[in-house]
Amino acid sequence: MLGKFDLLIKRYDGGAVSQYLHALPIGAEVSFKHIKFHIKAQYPFAGKTTFTLIAAGTGIAPMYQALWKLMGTEGDNRKVTLIYGNKSPEDILLKEELDGWASRSAGRLKIVHVVGNQPDDPAPPGWADTPTYTAETGWVDEAKLKKHAFPPAEDTLVFVCGLPGMYAALCGPRNEKELKDGSTLQKLGYTADMVAKM
């Protein structure tokens, strides 16, 4: 979008910025600053033909931004898998928009929703696969990545965005380009060139 941008803001109890922004009246002005170094990977993601987007909670925001271009650019027919973790089905942000993309994607976009507060949580009542997503429970872990992610290859790219604990387990701190030794993605055979920590 030229000349404007959209924000996704989840209001948290005690969240200073989210509470402030939600309390503003419609039409209020707010100043923003763009910080270049936060853009870790930029469309068109040259040389990459498959994408695995791994997100938790509000970590969906940069994934949605990548999906906007990958799914909305005419002639781009590359395949994408989104693995999105939340505490409950009710916590899934942008669900209608994601469902819409999956419905229109002719199989290009696979969505895997993972819900749970613990790694071994049972499925909530009614939690099941639908035509637009696969329903998983627990946490985003090695088994789910083996099952759903595109395998390591020079032409694949994995995006990661979520809580610090998720970075620690999957790839290491987001401010370090290299994958942490013993992290899930490193054990599965991915390299730093295949992973963008958002």
ChimeraX commands (.cxc) that place a marker at each C-alpha (Angstrom):
marker #1 position 0.00,0.00,0.00 radius 0.5
marker #1 position 1.48,3.31,-1.02 radius 0.5
marker #1 position 1.20,6.24,1.36 radius 0.5
marker #1 position -0.38,4.31,4.25 radius 0.5
marker #1 position -0.04,1.20,6.39 radius 0.5
marker #1 position -2.27,-0.98,8.56 radius 0.5
marker #1 position -1.47,-2.08,12.11 radius 0.5
marker #1 position -2.59,-5.19,13.96 radius 0.5
marker #1 position -2.70,-4.46,17.69 radius 0.5
marker #1 position -3.85,-6.90,20.34 radius 0.5
marker #1 position -4.86,-5.21,23.58 radius 0.5
marker #1 position -3.20,-6.82,26.59 radius 0.5
marker #1 position -4.13,-6.20,30.24 radius 0.5
marker #1 position -1.34,-3.97,31.50 radius 0.5
marker #1 position 0.06,-3.46,27.99 radius 0.5
marker #1 position 1.22,0.16,27.94 radius 0.5
marker #1 position 1.21,0.76,24.17 radius 0.5
marker #1 position -1.79,-1.43,23.32 radius 0.5
marker #1 position -3.93,0.14,26.07 radius 0.5
marker #1 position -2.87,3.64,24.98 radius 0.5
marker #1 position -3.70,3.03,21.32 radius 0.5
marker #1 position -7.04,1.36,22.07 radius 0.5
marker #1 position -8.05,4.33,24.24 radius 0.5
marker #1 position -7.50,6.86,21.43 radius 0.5
marker #1 position -10.57,8.24,19.67 radius 0.5
marker #1 position -11.14,7.32,16.00 radius 0.5
marker #1 position -9.20,9.76,13.83 radius 0.5
marker #1 position -6.56,10.61,16.46 radius 0.5
marker #1 position -3.04,11.16,15.14 radius 0.5
marker #1 position -0.06,9.13,16.35 radius 0.5
marker #1 position 3.60,9.41,15.31 radius 0.5
marker #1 position 5.50,6.37,14.07 radius 0.5
marker #1 position 9.13,5.78,13.17 radius 0.5
marker #1 position 10.33,3.24,10.61 radius 0.5
marker #1 position 13.42,1.33,11.69 radius 0.5
marker #1 position 15.10,-0.22,8.63 radius 0.5
marker #1 position 16.97,-3.00,10.41 radius 0.5
marker #1 position 13.70,-4.63,11.50 radius 0.5
marker #1 position 13.00,-5.67,7.90 radius 0.5
marker #1 position 14.71,-9.08,7.89 radius 0.5
marker #1 position 13.47,-10.37,4.52 radius 0.5
marker #1 position 11.82,-8.43,1.71 radius 0.5
marker #1 position 9.52,-9.61,-1.07 radius 0.5
marker #1 position 10.09,-11.04,-3.71 radius 0.5
marker #1 position 12.40,-13.34,-1.68 radius 0.5
marker #1 position 14.64,-14.08,-4.67 radius 0.5
marker #1 position 15.63,-17.70,-5.22 radius 0.5
marker #1 position 13.02,-19.09,-2.84 radius 0.5
marker #1 position 10.19,-21.29,-4.13 radius 0.5
marker #1 position 8.62,-22.60,-0.90 radius 0.5
marker #1 position 7.89,-20.83,2.37 radius 0.5
marker #1 position 7.10,-22.00,5.90 radius 0.5
marker #1 position 5.79,-19.26,8.17 radius 0.5
marker #1 position 5.95,-20.13,11.89 radius 0.5
marker #1 position 4.13,-17.72,14.19 radius 0.5
marker #1 position 2.66,-17.50,17.67 radius 0.5
marker #1 position 0.10,-14.96,18.88 radius 0.5
marker #1 position 0.75,-11.47,17.54 radius 0.5
marker #1 position 3.72,-12.91,15.63 radius 0.5
marker #1 position 1.17,-13.34,12.83 radius 0.5
marker #1 position 1.66,-9.65,11.89 radius 0.5
marker #1 position 4.83,-9.99,9.73 radius 0.5
marker #1 position 3.52,-13.31,8.37 radius 0.5
marker #1 position 0.35,-11.57,7.23 radius 0.5
marker #1 position 2.53,-8.94,5.55 radius 0.5
marker #1 position 4.47,-11.65,3.66 radius 0.5
marker #1 position 1.23,-13.48,2.77 radius 0.5
marker #1 position -0.26,-10.24,1.43 radius 0.5
marker #1 position 2.44,-10.19,-1.26 radius 0.5
marker #1 position 2.85,-13.94,-1.80 radius 0.5
marker #1 position -0.88,-14.58,-2.19 radius 0.5
marker #1 position -1.81,-11.24,-3.77 radius 0.5
marker #1 position 0.83,-10.79,-6.47 radius 0.5
marker #1 position -0.40,-11.88,-9.87 radius 0.5
marker #1 position 1.73,-14.66,-11.33 radius 0.5
marker #1 position 3.31,-15.64,-7.99 radius 0.5
marker #1 position 2.39,-19.31,-7.64 radius 0.5
marker #1 position 4.88,-20.37,-4.97 radius 0.5
marker #1 position 3.67,-22.60,-2.12 radius 0.5
marker #1 position 3.31,-21.47,1.48 radius 0.5
marker #1 position 2.64,-23.26,4.76 radius 0.5
marker #1 position 1.60,-21.22,7.80 radius 0.5
marker #1 position 2.02,-22.90,11.19 radius 0.5
marker #1 position 0.32,-20.63,13.71 radius 0.5
marker #1 position 0.27,-21.28,17.48 radius 0.5
marker #1 position -2.22,-19.79,19.95 radius 0.5
marker #1 position -3.56,-20.60,23.41 radius 0.5
marker #1 position -7.09,-21.26,22.14 radius 0.5
marker #1 position -9.14,-21.08,18.92 radius 0.5
marker #1 position -10.58,-17.78,20.16 radius 0.5
marker #1 position -7.08,-16.26,20.24 radius 0.5
marker #1 position -6.45,-16.78,16.52 radius 0.5
marker #1 position -5.94,-13.34,14.98 radius 0.5
marker #1 position -6.98,-12.56,11.37 radius 0.5
marker #1 position -8.70,-15.95,11.11 radius 0.5
marker #1 position -11.30,-14.83,8.56 radius 0.5
marker #1 position -8.63,-13.27,6.35 radius 0.5
marker #1 position -6.45,-16.39,6.56 radius 0.5
marker #1 position -9.42,-18.65,5.78 radius 0.5
marker #1 position -10.23,-16.48,2.76 radius 0.5
marker #1 position -6.70,-16.75,1.38 radius 0.5
marker #1 position -6.68,-20.52,1.92 radius 0.5
marker #1 position -10.04,-20.87,0.14 radius 0.5
marker #1 position -8.86,-18.89,-2.88 radius 0.5
marker #1 position -5.34,-20.32,-3.05 radius 0.5
marker #1 position -6.10,-23.46,-5.11 radius 0.5
marker #1 position -3.90,-25.44,-2.72 radius 0.5
marker #1 position -0.96,-22.98,-2.66 radius 0.5
marker #1 position -1.56,-22.03,0.99 radius 0.5
marker #1 position -1.72,-24.62,3.74 radius 0.5
marker #1 position -2.66,-23.35,7.20 radius 0.5
marker #1 position -1.95,-25.33,10.38 radius 0.5
marker #1 position -3.46,-23.90,13.57 radius 0.5
marker #1 position -1.85,-25.20,16.78 radius 0.5
marker #1 position -3.75,-24.45,20.00 radius 0.5
marker #1 position -2.82,-25.20,23.59 radius 0.5
marker #1 position -1.29,-23.93,26.82 radius 0.5
marker #1 position 0.95,-26.98,27.29 radius 0.5
marker #1 position 2.78,-29.28,24.87 radius 0.5
marker #1 position 0.42,-32.18,25.62 radius 0.5
marker #1 position -2.89,-30.29,25.86 radius 0.5
marker #1 position -5.91,-32.19,24.53 radius 0.5
marker #1 position -8.02,-30.73,21.74 radius 0.5
marker #1 position -10.67,-28.25,22.88 radius 0.5
marker #1 position -14.30,-29.25,22.23 radius 0.5
marker #1 position -15.10,-29.08,18.51 radius 0.5
marker #1 position -11.48,-28.51,17.46 radius 0.5
marker #1 position -11.10,-30.32,14.13 radius 0.5
marker #1 position -9.74,-29.92,10.61 radius 0.5
marker #1 position -11.74,-27.78,8.19 radius 0.5
marker #1 position -11.45,-27.19,4.44 radius 0.5
marker #1 position -9.26,-24.12,5.16 radius 0.5
marker #1 position -6.94,-25.38,7.93 radius 0.5
marker #1 position -5.46,-28.35,9.75 radius 0.5
marker #1 position -6.22,-28.39,13.50 radius 0.5
marker #1 position -3.36,-29.41,15.81 radius 0.5
marker #1 position -2.99,-29.18,19.60 radius 0.5
marker #1 position -0.16,-28.47,22.03 radius 0.5
marker #1 position 2.76,-26.32,20.95 radius 0.5
marker #1 position 4.64,-25.73,17.71 radius 0.5
marker #1 position 7.37,-28.34,18.11 radius 0.5
marker #1 position 9.77,-30.59,16.20 radius 0.5
marker #1 position 7.12,-33.20,15.38 radius 0.5
marker #1 position 4.76,-30.62,13.88 radius 0.5
marker #1 position 7.55,-29.01,11.86 radius 0.5
marker #1 position 8.61,-32.41,10.49 radius 0.5
marker #1 position 4.99,-33.10,9.59 radius 0.5
marker #1 position 3.99,-29.76,8.04 radius 0.5
marker #1 position 7.02,-27.57,7.15 radius 0.5
marker #1 position 8.78,-27.64,3.81 radius 0.5
marker #1 position 12.02,-29.62,4.29 radius 0.5
marker #1 position 15.42,-27.90,4.34 radius 0.5
marker #1 position 16.56,-26.85,0.86 radius 0.5
marker #1 position 18.41,-23.92,-0.72 radius 0.5
marker #1 position 15.16,-22.69,-2.29 radius 0.5
marker #1 position 13.04,-22.74,0.86 radius 0.5
marker #1 position 12.64,-19.94,3.42 radius 0.5
marker #1 position 11.34,-20.26,6.99 radius 0.5
marker #1 position 10.02,-17.19,8.79 radius 0.5
marker #1 position 9.81,-17.27,12.61 radius 0.5
marker #1 position 7.99,-14.72,14.79 radius 0.5
marker #1 position 6.66,-15.21,18.30 radius 0.5
marker #1 position 7.60,-15.15,21.96 radius 0.5
marker #1 position 11.22,-15.29,23.20 radius 0.5
marker #1 position 10.69,-18.89,24.39 radius 0.5
marker #1 position 9.64,-19.91,20.90 radius 0.5
marker #1 position 12.76,-18.35,19.36 radius 0.5
marker #1 position 14.91,-20.08,21.99 radius 0.5
marker #1 position 13.43,-23.49,21.18 radius 0.5
marker #1 position 13.15,-23.20,17.40 radius 0.5
marker #1 position 16.11,-21.13,16.22 radius 0.5
marker #1 position 17.78,-18.99,18.89 radius 0.5
marker #1 position 17.47,-15.26,19.66 radius 0.5
marker #1 position 15.90,-13.12,16.96 radius 0.5
marker #1 position 18.77,-10.62,16.99 radius 0.5
marker #1 position 21.30,-13.34,16.06 radius 0.5
marker #1 position 21.41,-14.42,12.41 radius 0.5
marker #1 position 22.92,-17.84,13.09 radius 0.5
marker #1 position 20.77,-20.72,14.32 radius 0.5
marker #1 position 21.43,-21.75,17.90 radius 0.5
marker #1 position 23.21,-25.10,18.22 radius 0.5
marker #1 position 20.69,-27.72,19.28 radius 0.5
marker #1 position 17.67,-25.61,18.30 radius 0.5
marker #1 position 14.83,-27.41,16.56 radius 0.5
marker #1 position 15.37,-25.92,13.10 radius 0.5
marker #1 position 19.13,-26.53,13.29 radius 0.5
marker #1 position 18.57,-30.18,14.29 radius 0.5
marker #1 position 16.17,-30.60,11.38 radius 0.5
marker #1 position 18.87,-29.49,8.94 radius 0.5
marker #1 position 17.97,-25.86,8.24 radius 0.5
marker #1 position 20.74,-23.27,7.93 radius 0.5
marker #1 position 20.80,-19.55,8.71 radius 0.5
marker #1 position 20.29,-18.77,5.01 radius 0.5
marker #1 position 16.99,-20.67,5.12 radius 0.5
marker #1 position 15.61,-18.91,8.22 radius 0.5
marker #1 position 14.44,-15.32,8.73 radius 0.5
marker #1 position 13.88,-14.41,12.38 radius 0.5
marker #1 position 11.24,-11.68,12.19 radius 0.5
marker link #1:1,2 radius 0.2
marker link #1:2,3 radius 0.2
marker link #1:3,4 radius 0.2
marker link #1:4,5 radius 0.2
marker link #1:5,6 radius 0.2
marker link #1:6,7 radius 0.2
marker link #1:7,8 radius 0.2
marker link #1:8,9 radius 0.2
marker link #1:9,10 radius 0.2
marker link #1:10,11 radius 0.2
marker link #1:11,12 radius 0.2
marker link #1:12,13 radius 0.2
marker link #1:13,14 radius 0.2
marker link #1:14,15 radius 0.2
marker link #1:15,16 radius 0.2
marker link #1:16,17 radius 0.2
marker link #1:17,18 radius 0.2
marker link #1:18,19 radius 0.2
marker link #1:19,20 radius 0.2
marker link #1:20,21 radius 0.2
marker link #1:21,22 radius 0.2
marker link #1:22,23 radius 0.2
marker link #1:23,24 radius 0.2
marker link #1:24,25 radius 0.2
marker link #1:25,26 radius 0.2
marker link #1:26,27 radius 0.2
marker link #1:27,28 radius 0.2
marker link #1:28,29 radius 0.2
marker link #1:29,30 radius 0.2
marker link #1:30,31 radius 0.2
marker link #1:31,32 radius 0.2
marker link #1:32,33 radius 0.2
marker link #1:33,34 radius 0.2
marker link #1:34,35 radius 0.2
marker link #1:35,36 radius 0.2
marker link #1:36,37 radius 0.2
marker link #1:37,38 radius 0.2
marker link #1:38,39 radius 0.2
marker link #1:39,40 radius 0.2
marker link #1:40,41 radius 0.2
marker link #1:41,42 radius 0.2
marker link #1:42,43 radius 0.2
marker link #1:43,44 radius 0.2
marker link #1:44,45 radius 0.2
marker link #1:45,46 radius 0.2
marker link #1:46,47 radius 0.2
marker link #1:47,48 radius 0.2
marker link #1:48,49 radius 0.2
marker link #1:49,50 radius 0.2
marker link #1:50,51 radius 0.2
marker link #1:51,52 radius 0.2
marker link #1:52,53 radius 0.2
marker link #1:53,54 radius 0.2
marker link #1:54,55 radius 0.2
marker link #1:55,56 radius 0.2
marker link #1:56,57 radius 0.2
marker link #1:57,58 radius 0.2
marker link #1:58,59 radius 0.2
marker link #1:59,60 radius 0.2
marker link #1:60,61 radius 0.2
marker link #1:61,62 radius 0.2
marker link #1:62,63 radius 0.2
marker link #1:63,64 radius 0.2
marker link #1:64,65 radius 0.2
marker link #1:65,66 radius 0.2
marker link #1:66,67 radius 0.2
marker link #1:67,68 radius 0.2
marker link #1:68,69 radius 0.2
marker link #1:69,70 radius 0.2
marker link #1:70,71 radius 0.2
marker link #1:71,72 radius 0.2
marker link #1:72,73 radius 0.2
marker link #1:73,74 radius 0.2
marker link #1:74,75 radius 0.2
marker link #1:75,76 radius 0.2
marker link #1:76,77 radius 0.2
marker link #1:77,78 radius 0.2
marker link #1:78,79 radius 0.2
marker link #1:79,80 radius 0.2
marker link #1:80,81 radius 0.2
marker link #1:81,82 radius 0.2
marker link #1:82,83 radius 0.2
marker link #1:83,84 radius 0.2
marker link #1:84,85 radius 0.2
marker link #1:85,86 radius 0.2
marker link #1:86,87 radius 0.2
marker link #1:87,88 radius 0.2
marker link #1:88,89 radius 0.2
marker link #1:89,90 radius 0.2
marker link #1:90,91 radius 0.2
marker link #1:91,92 radius 0.2
marker link #1:92,93 radius 0.2
marker link #1:93,94 radius 0.2
marker link #1:94,95 radius 0.2
marker link #1:95,96 radius 0.2
marker link #1:96,97 radius 0.2
marker link #1:97,98 radius 0.2
marker link #1:98,99 radius 0.2
marker link #1:99,100 radius 0.2
marker link #1:100,101 radius 0.2
marker link #1:101,102 radius 0.2
marker link #1:102,103 radius 0.2
marker link #1:103,104 radius 0.2
marker link #1:104,105 radius 0.2
marker link #1:105,106 radius 0.2
marker link #1:106,107 radius 0.2
marker link #1:107,108 radius 0.2
marker link #1:108,109 radius 0.2
marker link #1:109,110 radius 0.2
marker link #1:110,111 radius 0.2
marker link #1:111,112 radius 0.2
marker link #1:112,113 radius 0.2
marker link #1:113,114 radius 0.2
marker link #1:114,115 radius 0.2
marker link #1:115,116 radius 0.2
marker link #1:116,117 radius 0.2
marker link #1:117,118 radius 0.2
marker link #1:118,119 radius 0.2
marker link #1:119,120 radius 0.2
marker link #1:120,121 radius 0.2
marker link #1:121,122 radius 0.2
marker link #1:122,123 radius 0.2
marker link #1:123,124 radius 0.2
marker link #1:124,125 radius 0.2
marker link #1:125,126 radius 0.2
marker link #1:126,127 radius 0.2
marker link #1:127,128 radius 0.2
marker link #1:128,129 radius 0.2
marker link #1:129,130 radius 0.2
marker link #1:130,131 radius 0.2
marker link #1:131,132 radius 0.2
marker link #1:132,133 radius 0.2
marker link #1:133,134 radius 0.2
marker link #1:134,135 radius 0.2
marker link #1:135,136 radius 0.2
marker link #1:136,137 radius 0.2
marker link #1:137,138 radius 0.2
marker link #1:138,139 radius 0.2
marker link #1:139,140 radius 0.2
marker link #1:140,141 radius 0.2
marker link #1:141,142 radius 0.2
marker link #1:142,143 radius 0.2
marker link #1:143,144 radius 0.2
marker link #1:144,145 radius 0.2
marker link #1:145,146 radius 0.2
marker link #1:146,147 radius 0.2
marker link #1:147,148 radius 0.2
marker link #1:148,149 radius 0.2
marker link #1:149,150 radius 0.2
marker link #1:150,151 radius 0.2
marker link #1:151,152 radius 0.2
marker link #1:152,153 radius 0.2
marker link #1:153,154 radius 0.2
marker link #1:154,155 radius 0.2
marker link #1:155,156 radius 0.2
marker link #1:156,157 radius 0.2
marker link #1:157,158 radius 0.2
marker link #1:158,159 radius 0.2
marker link #1:159,160 radius 0.2
marker link #1:160,161 radius 0.2
marker link #1:161,162 radius 0.2
marker link #1:162,163 radius 0.2
marker link #1:163,164 radius 0.2
marker link #1:164,165 radius 0.2
marker link #1:165,166 radius 0.2
marker link #1:166,167 radius 0.2
marker link #1:167,168 radius 0.2
marker link #1:168,169 radius 0.2
marker link #1:169,170 radius 0.2
marker link #1:170,171 radius 0.2
marker link #1:171,172 radius 0.2
marker link #1:172,173 radius 0.2
marker link #1:173,174 radius 0.2
marker link #1:174,175 radius 0.2
marker link #1:175,176 radius 0.2
marker link #1:176,177 radius 0.2
marker link #1:177,178 radius 0.2
marker link #1:178,179 radius 0.2
marker link #1:179,180 radius 0.2
marker link #1:180,181 radius 0.2
marker link #1:181,182 radius 0.2
marker link #1:182,183 radius 0.2
marker link #1:183,184 radius 0.2
marker link #1:184,185 radius 0.2
marker link #1:185,186 radius 0.2
marker link #1:186,187 radius 0.2
marker link #1:187,188 radius 0.2
marker link #1:188,189 radius 0.2
marker link #1:189,190 radius 0.2
marker link #1:190,191 radius 0.2
marker link #1:191,192 radius 0.2
marker link #1:192,193 radius 0.2
marker link #1:193,194 radius 0.2
marker link #1:194,195 radius 0.2
marker link #1:195,196 radius 0.2
marker link #1:196,197 radius 0.2
marker link #1:197,198 radius 0.2
view
